[in-house]
């Protein structure tokens, strides 16, 4: 029977009506017969306590209800029908209701259509957390376009890579953010990206060669705007909705293709463990281009009717806490680094934070001590960790509101609904519960694939649907998981994925650099910092500061190495491959970079 169910899970499309039967069969097989009228939270807790009765670290959580077949556009329509006059977004003191949001979304969608954009075209969004970002994203999805989320801190070469990788037809951005002059940069790259037909900027000023956001909204007639709603049935929930630039152990960032089905359901399952339990407004913090923000913020408010508060265009710990006080926010989302910075601010300012009750933390591993400090200093009752990959649409393990604090502090949560997980060792054979190995996951949440990259897609997705996480992981018999370490070489700094080879390739453009290897160095605040190990040409000399200065303005600031070490030889295997883990150990033993504290 068990092997029959495994076979079904491979071939039955997630979201089919058969899913309910499948989940029921799984429950019968393992004696997990429950009263279907029990509260959902009770069901989750019973499932947590009634573990999978096999010895190997392999389990499936079939969930308590069928998956949705909605698109994101349809989800927005349903939210407006439920909460038309409720405030959906607060951005820089501008308050937009759900009905007002839909009106602007469909106006911009109709404007994009009038510009010639059609289903499956890619719309790039390159900017910080602005209201226009949210409107443009939802507009694209209502029109059947694919949103390409681009880090607003990217410099010109990084931007060109993203645009060329997925052939962005149009791009939306602000006129400026921090030191970036977006119109100037976009006009400069247009010749190298002939497929990019439209540059749309939200600005009061007219700029030659660029369309204003408000002008695109004003393009369509009322009839053309109304037609957007009628076209929602033409978009399938299995169509792609978003491209998130994810990490890889080698090479440039990969373009991860995500469907409406996976985004809608991953966010729905996430809010059922979190947002549904406590009323109040959400202080976002996390950047819109991250999948964290897509699921928990942008879509989370559409599932629950909660108000999304954008405290600033980019994270600022003082503004975040001041916004919590001003708007009486109940919820706060952030990476570990963001929480550390807010703790530091609160210790100095002692703001009257009374409303904040629950926080979600993800994007990088966090220590138990950080959870304790969040509760003590910020007064947060529940700190709920979540774990996932961009390739799994974000969340595959997540805490449950009201669970024991020890579980929150020491695990990344309980296996998500409708997801199958397995931890494998050598030869891809499952290890016993409680033993470390590589985490593999399977289910509706897995990405469609990397954009036009069959080779790398096959490396991470097996033929029978398993997604290889590349993370060393421990799955306990109670359904909770713990991260041991990363098998990939990715450096995660403050929730930002940094790809070593990209920095290595850039450093090699320096005329005095012969070889470059990048590893992650432990950091108490950011989780990790970048350490560059440089081998110079014979007779050449360059200082560490000169090398850092060479990077400034050419790669994003968070990629610039904090540590630079000049070495004569790298540790290598007998076949000549550089062993980065040994390189890192050598640097730690010499005191060049900090050593990660051992857990007691």
C-alpha positions as CSV (number, residue, x, y, z in Angstrom):
1,X,0.0,0.0,0.0
2,X,2.8,2.4,0.9
3,X,4.6,1.9,-2.4
4,X,1.2,2.3,-4.2
5,X,0.8,5.7,-2.5
6,X,4.4,6.7,-3.5
7,X,3.6,5.8,-7.1
8,X,0.4,7.9,-7.0
9,X,2.3,10.9,-5.6
10,X,4.6,10.8,-8.7
11,X,1.9,10.9,-11.3
12,X,-1.2,12.5,-9.9
13,X,-1.0,16.2,-10.6
14,X,-1.1,18.3,-7.3
15,X,-4.5,19.9,-6.9
16,X,-6.4,17.1,-8.6
17,X,-9.6,16.0,-7.0
18,X,-7.8,12.7,-6.3
19,X,-5.6,14.6,-3.8
20,X,-8.4,14.4,-1.1
21,X,-8.7,10.6,-1.7
22,X,-4.9,10.3,-1.6
23,X,-4.7,12.2,1.7
24,X,-7.4,10.0,3.2
25,X,-5.7,6.8,2.1
26,X,-2.5,8.0,3.7
27,X,-4.3,8.7,7.0
28,X,-6.0,5.3,6.9
29,X,-2.7,3.6,6.2
30,X,-1.1,5.1,9.3
31,X,-4.0,4.9,11.6
32,X,-4.3,8.7,11.7
33,X,-8.2,8.8,11.6
34,X,-9.4,12.1,12.9
35,X,-12.7,13.9,13.3
36,X,-12.9,16.1,10.2
37,X,-14.7,18.8,12.1
38,X,-11.8,19.3,14.6
39,X,-10.1,22.7,14.4
40,X,-7.3,22.8,11.9
41,X,-4.7,23.7,14.6
42,X,-5.7,20.7,16.6
43,X,-5.3,18.5,13.5
44,X,-1.8,19.9,12.9
45,X,-0.8,19.2,16.5
46,X,-2.1,15.6,16.4
47,X,-0.2,15.1,13.2
48,X,2.9,16.4,14.8
49,X,2.6,14.0,17.7
50,X,1.6,11.0,15.5
51,X,4.8,10.4,13.6
52,X,5.4,8.4,10.5
53,X,6.0,4.8,11.7
54,X,9.1,4.0,9.6
55,X,12.7,4.1,10.7
56,X,14.0,5.9,7.6
57,X,13.9,9.7,7.3
58,X,11.1,9.8,4.7
59,X,7.6,11.2,5.3
60,X,4.7,12.8,3.6
61,X,2.3,15.4,5.1
62,X,-0.9,15.2,3.0
63,X,-2.5,18.2,4.6
64,X,-6.0,18.8,6.0
65,X,-7.7,20.2,2.9
66,X,-7.3,20.0,-0.9
67,X,-4.9,22.4,-2.8
68,X,-6.4,25.5,-4.5
69,X,-6.7,25.8,-8.2
70,X,-6.6,29.7,-8.2
71,X,-4.3,31.9,-10.0
72,X,-2.8,35.0,-8.2
73,X,-5.1,37.2,-10.3
74,X,-8.2,35.2,-9.1
75,X,-6.9,35.3,-5.5
76,X,-6.8,39.1,-5.7
77,X,-10.4,39.1,-7.1
78,X,-11.6,37.0,-4.2
79,X,-9.9,39.1,-1.7
80,X,-11.6,42.2,-3.0
81,X,-15.0,40.5,-2.9
82,X,-14.4,39.7,0.8
83,X,-12.8,42.9,2.0
84,X,-13.5,45.7,-0.6
85,X,-13.2,48.7,1.7
86,X,-10.5,47.3,4.1
87,X,-7.0,48.8,3.8
88,X,-4.8,46.4,2.0
89,X,-1.5,48.4,1.8
90,X,0.0,51.3,3.7
91,X,3.0,52.8,1.9
92,X,4.6,56.1,3.0
93,X,1.3,57.2,4.6
94,X,-0.7,56.3,1.5
95,X,-3.5,53.9,2.3
96,X,-5.0,51.8,-0.4
97,X,-8.1,49.6,0.0
98,X,-8.4,46.2,-1.6
99,X,-10.9,47.6,-4.2
100,X,-8.6,50.6,-4.9
101,X,-5.7,48.2,-5.4
102,X,-7.6,46.0,-7.9
103,X,-8.7,49.1,-9.8
104,X,-5.1,50.3,-10.2
105,X,-3.9,46.8,-10.9
106,X,-6.3,46.3,-13.8
107,X,-5.6,49.8,-15.2
108,X,-1.9,49.1,-15.3
109,X,-2.5,45.6,-16.7
110,X,-4.7,47.0,-19.5
111,X,-2.0,49.6,-20.2
112,X,0.6,47.0,-20.5
113,X,-1.6,45.1,-22.9
114,X,-2.1,48.2,-25.0
115,X,1.7,48.4,-25.2
116,X,1.7,45.0,-26.8
117,X,2.6,42.8,-23.9
118,X,0.9,39.4,-24.0
119,X,0.7,36.2,-22.1
120,X,4.1,34.7,-21.0
121,X,6.0,37.8,-21.8
122,X,8.5,38.8,-19.1
123,X,8.0,42.0,-17.1
124,X,11.1,43.0,-15.1
125,X,10.6,44.9,-11.8
126,X,13.8,46.5,-10.5
127,X,13.2,48.6,-7.4
128,X,12.7,48.7,-3.7
129,X,9.5,48.1,-1.6
130,X,7.2,50.7,-3.3
131,X,3.5,50.5,-3.8
132,X,4.1,50.6,-7.6
133,X,6.2,47.4,-7.3
134,X,3.2,45.6,-5.8
135,X,0.8,47.1,-8.4
136,X,3.1,46.2,-11.3
137,X,3.6,42.6,-10.0
138,X,-0.2,41.9,-9.6
139,X,-0.9,43.6,-12.9
140,X,1.5,41.3,-14.7
141,X,0.0,38.2,-13.1
142,X,-3.6,39.4,-14.0
143,X,-2.4,39.7,-17.6
144,X,-0.7,36.3,-17.7
145,X,2.8,37.8,-17.8
146,X,5.8,36.5,-15.8
147,X,7.2,38.8,-13.2
148,X,11.0,39.0,-13.1
149,X,12.1,40.2,-9.7
150,X,15.4,41.9,-9.7
151,X,17.5,43.1,-6.8
152,X,17.4,46.9,-6.6
153,X,21.0,47.0,-5.5
154,X,22.3,45.3,-8.7
155,X,24.8,47.3,-10.7
156,X,24.8,47.6,-14.5
157,X,26.5,44.3,-15.4
158,X,24.3,42.3,-13.0
159,X,21.2,44.0,-14.4
160,X,22.3,43.1,-18.0
161,X,22.7,39.5,-17.0
162,X,19.2,39.3,-15.6
163,X,17.6,41.0,-18.6
164,X,19.4,38.9,-21.1
165,X,18.9,35.7,-19.3
166,X,15.1,35.7,-19.6
167,X,14.6,38.3,-22.4
168,X,12.6,40.9,-20.4
169,X,10.2,42.7,-22.8
170,X,9.4,45.6,-20.4
171,X,10.8,46.8,-17.1
172,X,9.4,48.9,-14.3
173,X,11.5,50.9,-11.9
174,X,11.6,54.0,-9.8
175,X,13.5,57.1,-11.0
176,X,16.1,56.6,-8.2
177,X,17.0,54.6,-5.1
178,X,20.0,55.3,-2.9
179,X,22.8,56.0,-5.3
180,X,21.3,54.4,-8.4
181,X,20.0,56.5,-11.2
182,X,17.6,53.9,-12.8
183,X,16.6,55.7,-16.0
184,X,20.2,56.5,-16.8
185,X,21.3,52.9,-16.2
186,X,18.3,51.4,-18.2
187,X,18.9,53.7,-21.2
188,X,22.6,52.7,-21.1
189,X,21.8,49.0,-21.3
190,X,18.9,49.2,-23.8
191,X,21.3,48.8,-26.8
192,X,22.6,45.5,-25.3
193,X,19.0,44.3,-24.8
194,X,17.1,44.9,-28.0
195,X,14.3,42.6,-26.9
196,X,13.5,45.2,-24.1
197,X,10.8,47.3,-25.8
198,X,9.6,49.4,-22.9
199,X,11.1,51.2,-19.9
200,X,8.5,52.3,-17.4
201,X,9.5,54.6,-14.5
202,X,7.4,55.9,-11.7
203,X,8.4,59.5,-11.7
204,X,6.8,63.0,-11.8
205,X,9.2,64.0,-14.6
206,X,9.1,63.1,-18.2
207,X,12.3,61.4,-19.5
208,X,13.1,61.0,-23.2
209,X,12.9,57.3,-24.2
210,X,11.0,56.3,-21.1
211,X,7.3,56.0,-20.2
212,X,5.9,57.1,-16.9
213,X,4.0,54.7,-14.8
214,X,1.0,57.0,-14.5
215,X,0.9,57.4,-18.3
216,X,0.7,53.6,-18.8
217,X,-2.2,53.5,-16.3
218,X,-4.0,56.2,-18.3
219,X,-3.6,54.5,-21.7
220,X,-6.6,52.1,-21.7
221,X,-10.2,52.9,-22.0
222,X,-12.7,51.9,-19.2
223,X,-13.9,49.1,-21.5
224,X,-10.3,47.8,-21.9
225,X,-9.8,47.9,-18.1
226,X,-13.0,46.0,-17.4
227,X,-11.9,43.4,-19.9
228,X,-9.0,42.3,-17.7
229,X,-11.3,40.7,-15.2
230,X,-13.0,38.7,-17.9
231,X,-9.7,37.3,-19.0
232,X,-8.8,35.6,-15.7
233,X,-10.2,32.3,-16.7
234,X,-7.8,32.2,-19.7
235,X,-4.8,31.9,-17.3
236,X,-4.1,28.4,-15.9
237,X,-3.0,28.0,-12.3
238,X,-0.2,25.8,-13.7
239,X,1.1,28.7,-15.8
240,X,4.3,30.4,-14.7
241,X,3.9,33.6,-12.7
242,X,7.3,34.6,-11.4
243,X,11.0,34.3,-12.1
244,X,13.2,34.5,-9.0
245,X,16.9,34.6,-9.4
246,X,18.1,31.8,-7.2
247,X,21.5,30.6,-6.3
248,X,23.7,27.8,-7.6
249,X,26.8,26.2,-6.3
250,X,28.6,27.3,-9.4
251,X,28.1,30.0,-12.1
252,X,25.7,32.9,-12.3
253,X,22.3,33.1,-10.6
254,X,19.7,30.8,-12.1
255,X,16.3,31.9,-13.1
256,X,13.8,29.9,-11.1
257,X,10.4,29.6,-12.7
258,X,7.4,29.4,-10.3
259,X,3.8,28.7,-11.1
260,X,0.6,30.4,-9.9
261,X,-0.4,27.0,-8.3
262,X,2.7,26.7,-6.2
263,X,2.8,30.3,-5.1
264,X,-0.9,30.5,-4.2
265,X,-0.8,27.3,-2.3
266,X,2.5,27.7,-0.6
267,X,1.4,31.1,0.7
268,X,-2.0,29.7,1.7
269,X,-0.4,26.9,3.7
270,X,2.0,29.3,5.3
271,X,-0.6,31.7,6.5
272,X,-2.7,28.9,7.9
273,X,0.0,28.2,10.4
274,X,0.6,31.8,11.2
275,X,-1.4,34.8,10.1
276,X,-4.8,33.2,10.5
277,X,-4.4,32.9,14.3
278,X,-3.7,36.6,15.2
279,X,-5.4,39.7,13.9
280,X,-3.5,42.9,13.1
281,X,-1.3,44.6,10.6
282,X,2.0,43.2,9.0
283,X,5.3,45.1,9.1
284,X,7.0,43.7,6.1
285,X,10.8,44.5,6.3
286,X,11.8,41.8,3.7
287,X,12.4,43.0,0.2
288,X,9.7,42.5,-2.4
289,X,12.1,40.7,-4.8
290,X,12.6,37.9,-2.3
291,X,10.3,34.9,-2.4
292,X,9.8,35.4,1.4
293,X,8.0,38.7,0.7
294,X,6.0,37.2,-2.2
295,X,4.5,34.5,-0.1
296,X,4.1,36.0,3.4
297,X,3.5,39.6,2.5
298,X,2.2,40.2,-1.0
299,X,0.1,37.1,-1.1
300,X,-0.4,36.6,2.6
301,X,-2.6,39.7,2.9
302,X,-4.7,38.5,0.0
303,X,-5.5,35.2,1.8
304,X,-6.2,36.8,5.1
305,X,-7.4,40.4,4.5
306,X,-4.7,41.8,6.7
307,X,-3.0,45.1,6.0
308,X,0.5,45.1,4.7
309,X,2.6,48.0,6.0
310,X,5.7,49.1,4.0
311,X,7.6,50.9,6.7
312,X,10.3,52.1,4.3
313,X,11.6,51.6,0.8
314,X,14.3,49.3,2.2
315,X,14.9,47.9,5.6
316,X,15.7,50.5,8.3
317,X,15.5,49.2,11.9
318,X,14.6,52.5,13.4
319,X,11.8,53.1,10.9
320,X,10.5,49.6,11.3
321,X,10.1,49.9,15.1
322,X,8.7,53.4,14.8
323,X,6.2,52.0,12.3
324,X,5.2,49.2,14.6
325,X,4.4,51.8,17.3
326,X,2.6,54.2,14.9
327,X,0.5,51.6,13.1
328,X,0.1,49.2,16.0
329,X,1.5,46.3,13.9
330,X,1.0,42.8,15.3
331,X,3.2,40.9,12.9
332,X,6.8,41.4,11.8
333,X,8.7,39.6,9.1
334,X,12.5,39.6,8.8
335,X,15.7,37.8,8.2
336,X,17.9,37.1,11.3
337,X,20.1,40.1,10.5
338,X,17.1,42.4,10.5
339,X,16.0,41.1,13.9
340,X,19.5,41.6,15.3
341,X,19.5,45.2,14.1
342,X,16.1,45.9,15.5
343,X,17.1,44.4,18.9
344,X,20.1,46.8,18.9
345,X,17.9,49.8,18.1
346,X,15.4,48.9,20.8
347,X,18.0,48.5,23.4
348,X,19.2,52.0,22.7
349,X,15.8,53.8,22.0
350,X,13.4,51.9,24.3
351,X,10.4,52.6,22.1
352,X,7.0,51.9,23.5
353,X,6.3,48.6,21.6
354,X,3.0,47.2,22.9
355,X,1.2,45.7,19.8
356,X,3.9,43.4,18.4
357,X,3.0,39.8,19.1
358,X,4.3,37.4,16.4
359,X,7.3,37.4,14.2
360,X,8.4,35.2,11.3
361,X,12.1,34.7,10.7
362,X,13.7,33.1,7.6
363,X,16.2,33.6,4.8
364,X,19.2,32.3,6.8
365,X,19.8,30.0,9.9
366,X,19.2,31.7,13.3
367,X,20.6,30.8,16.7
368,X,18.5,29.9,19.7
369,X,20.0,32.9,21.5
370,X,18.5,35.2,18.9
371,X,15.0,33.8,19.4
372,X,15.3,34.4,23.1
373,X,16.4,38.0,22.6
374,X,13.6,38.7,20.2
375,X,11.1,37.6,22.8
376,X,12.8,39.4,25.7
377,X,13.7,42.7,24.1
378,X,11.0,43.2,21.5
379,X,8.3,41.6,23.5
380,X,7.3,39.1,20.7
381,X,5.3,36.2,22.1
382,X,5.9,33.8,19.3
383,X,8.9,33.8,17.0
384,X,8.2,31.4,14.2
385,X,11.0,30.1,12.0
386,X,10.5,29.0,8.4
387,X,12.8,27.2,5.9
388,X,12.8,26.6,2.2
389,X,14.4,27.2,-1.1
390,X,13.5,29.5,-4.0
391,X,13.3,26.3,-6.0
392,X,10.6,25.0,-3.7
393,X,8.6,28.2,-3.9
394,X,9.9,29.2,-0.6
395,X,8.5,27.2,2.4
396,X,8.9,23.5,3.1
397,X,9.3,23.5,6.8
398,X,7.6,26.0,9.1
399,X,6.7,26.5,12.7
400,X,3.1,26.3,14.0
401,X,1.7,29.2,16.0
402,X,1.5,28.3,19.6
403,X,4.0,25.5,19.5
404,X,6.5,25.0,22.3
405,X,9.3,27.7,22.3
406,X,12.0,25.0,22.4
407,X,10.8,23.7,19.0
408,X,10.9,27.2,17.6
409,X,14.4,27.9,19.0
410,X,16.0,24.6,17.9
411,X,14.3,23.6,14.6
412,X,13.1,25.2,11.4
413,X,9.6,24.0,11.9
414,X,7.3,21.1,10.9
415,X,7.0,19.7,7.4
416,X,4.7,21.7,5.3
417,X,1.3,20.3,4.2
418,X,1.2,18.5,0.8
419,X,4.9,18.0,0.9
420,X,7.0,14.9,1.0
421,X,10.5,15.0,2.5
422,X,13.4,12.6,2.6
423,X,16.9,12.9,4.0
424,X,19.5,10.9,2.0
425,X,23.1,9.9,2.6
426,X,25.6,8.1,0.4
427,X,24.2,6.7,-2.9
428,X,21.0,8.7,-2.3
429,X,19.8,6.1,0.2
430,X,17.5,7.5,3.0
431,X,19.2,7.8,6.4
432,X,17.5,7.0,9.7
433,X,15.4,9.7,11.5
434,X,17.7,11.9,13.5
435,X,20.7,11.4,11.3
436,X,22.2,14.1,9.0
437,X,22.0,13.9,5.2
438,X,20.9,15.9,2.2
439,X,17.3,17.0,2.3
440,X,15.2,16.1,-0.8
441,X,11.6,17.3,-1.2
442,X,8.7,16.5,-3.5
443,X,5.3,18.0,-4.1
444,X,3.2,20.7,-5.7
445,X,5.7,23.4,-4.4
446,X,8.6,22.5,-6.5
447,X,9.6,24.9,-9.3
448,X,8.7,24.3,-12.9
449,X,12.4,24.5,-13.7
450,X,15.2,26.9,-14.4
451,X,14.4,29.2,-17.3
452,X,15.6,27.6,-20.5
453,X,18.3,25.7,-18.6
454,X,17.5,22.0,-18.9
455,X,21.0,21.0,-17.9
456,X,20.9,22.6,-14.4
457,X,17.3,21.7,-14.0
458,X,18.1,18.0,-14.3
459,X,20.9,18.4,-11.8
460,X,18.5,19.5,-9.0
461,X,15.2,17.8,-10.0
462,X,15.2,14.0,-10.3
463,X,13.1,12.1,-12.9
464,X,10.6,11.1,-10.2
465,X,10.1,14.6,-8.9
466,X,12.5,15.0,-6.0
467,X,14.1,18.4,-5.5
468,X,17.7,18.1,-4.1
469,X,18.1,20.9,-1.6
470,X,21.9,20.8,-1.3
471,X,21.4,21.4,2.4
472,X,22.6,19.0,5.1
473,X,19.6,18.4,7.2
474,X,18.2,16.3,10.1
475,X,14.6,15.1,10.0
476,X,13.1,14.0,13.3
477,X,10.5,11.4,13.6
478,X,8.0,14.0,14.9
479,X,8.1,15.8,11.6
480,X,10.4,18.7,12.7
481,X,13.6,19.5,10.9
482,X,17.0,21.0,11.7
483,X,19.7,22.5,9.4
484,X,23.1,21.1,10.1
485,X,25.0,23.0,7.3
486,X,24.9,23.7,3.6
487,X,26.3,21.3,1.1
488,X,26.5,24.1,-1.5
489,X,29.1,26.8,-1.4
490,X,26.6,29.6,-1.3
491,X,27.3,32.4,1.2
492,X,24.2,33.7,2.9
493,X,24.8,37.2,4.2
494,X,21.8,38.7,6.0
495,X,19.4,36.6,4.0
496,X,21.0,37.5,0.7
497,X,22.3,34.6,-1.4
498,X,25.7,35.3,-2.7
499,X,27.2,33.1,-5.4
500,X,31.0,32.6,-5.0
501,X,31.8,32.0,-8.6
502,X,30.3,35.3,-9.7
503,X,32.6,37.2,-7.3
504,X,35.6,35.0,-8.2
505,X,35.0,35.7,-11.9
506,X,34.8,39.4,-11.2
507,X,38.0,39.4,-9.1
508,X,39.9,37.8,-11.9
509,X,39.3,40.9,-14.0
510,X,41.8,42.6,-11.8
511,X,45.1,42.6,-13.8
512,X,47.2,41.5,-10.8
513,X,44.9,38.6,-9.7
514,X,45.8,35.1,-10.9
515,X,43.3,33.0,-9.0
516,X,40.4,33.8,-6.6
517,X,38.4,31.6,-4.3
518,X,35.5,32.8,-2.2
519,X,34.2,31.2,1.0
520,X,31.8,32.2,3.7
521,X,33.0,33.5,7.1
522,X,30.9,33.3,10.2
523,X,29.5,36.6,11.4
524,X,27.4,37.2,14.5
525,X,25.2,39.9,12.9
526,X,24.9,38.9,9.2
527,X,25.2,35.1,9.6
528,X,28.0,35.1,7.1
529,X,30.4,37.5,5.4
530,X,32.4,37.1,2.2
531,X,36.0,36.1,2.4
532,X,38.1,36.2,-0.7
533,X,41.3,34.1,-1.0
534,X,43.6,35.7,-3.6
535,X,46.6,34.3,-5.4
536,X,48.5,37.1,-7.2
537,X,50.8,36.8,-10.2
538,X,54.4,36.5,-9.3
539,X,56.0,39.8,-8.3
540,X,52.7,41.6,-8.1
541,X,51.5,43.5,-5.0
542,X,48.1,44.9,-4.1
543,X,46.6,45.7,-0.7
544,X,43.4,44.4,0.8
545,X,41.8,47.9,0.7
546,X,42.8,48.4,-2.9
547,X,41.1,45.2,-3.9
548,X,37.9,46.2,-2.0
549,X,38.0,49.6,-3.7
550,X,38.2,47.9,-7.0
551,X,34.9,46.2,-6.3
552,X,33.0,49.3,-5.2
553,X,30.4,50.4,-7.8
554,X,31.0,47.4,-9.9
555,X,29.2,44.7,-7.9
556,X,26.5,45.1,-5.2
557,X,27.9,46.3,-1.9
558,X,26.9,43.1,0.0
559,X,29.1,41.0,-2.4
560,X,32.3,43.0,-1.7
561,X,34.6,40.8,0.5
562,X,34.9,41.8,4.1
563,X,37.9,39.6,4.5
564,X,40.7,39.4,1.9
565,X,43.6,36.9,2.4
566,X,46.5,36.5,0.0
567,X,47.8,32.9,-0.2
568,X,50.3,31.0,-2.3
569,X,48.5,27.7,-2.7
570,X,45.0,26.3,-2.3
571,X,44.2,22.9,-0.8
572,X,43.3,20.5,-3.6
573,X,42.2,16.9,-4.2
574,X,44.4,14.5,-6.1
575,X,42.5,15.3,-9.2
576,X,43.3,19.0,-8.8
577,X,40.0,20.3,-7.6
578,X,40.1,23.0,-4.9
579,X,38.7,21.9,-1.5
580,X,36.9,24.9,-0.2
581,X,35.9,23.3,3.1
582,X,39.6,22.7,3.9
583,X,40.4,26.3,2.8
584,X,37.9,27.6,5.2
585,X,39.1,25.4,8.0
586,X,42.7,26.7,7.4
587,X,41.5,30.3,7.6
588,X,39.6,29.7,10.8
589,X,42.5,27.9,12.5
590,X,44.8,30.8,11.6
591,X,42.4,33.3,13.0
592,X,41.9,35.0,9.6
593,X,38.2,34.6,9.8
594,X,35.9,33.9,12.9
595,X,35.0,30.4,13.8
596,X,31.3,29.5,14.2
597,X,30.6,28.9,17.9
598,X,29.8,25.3,18.8
599,X,26.3,24.6,20.2
600,X,26.4,23.5,23.8
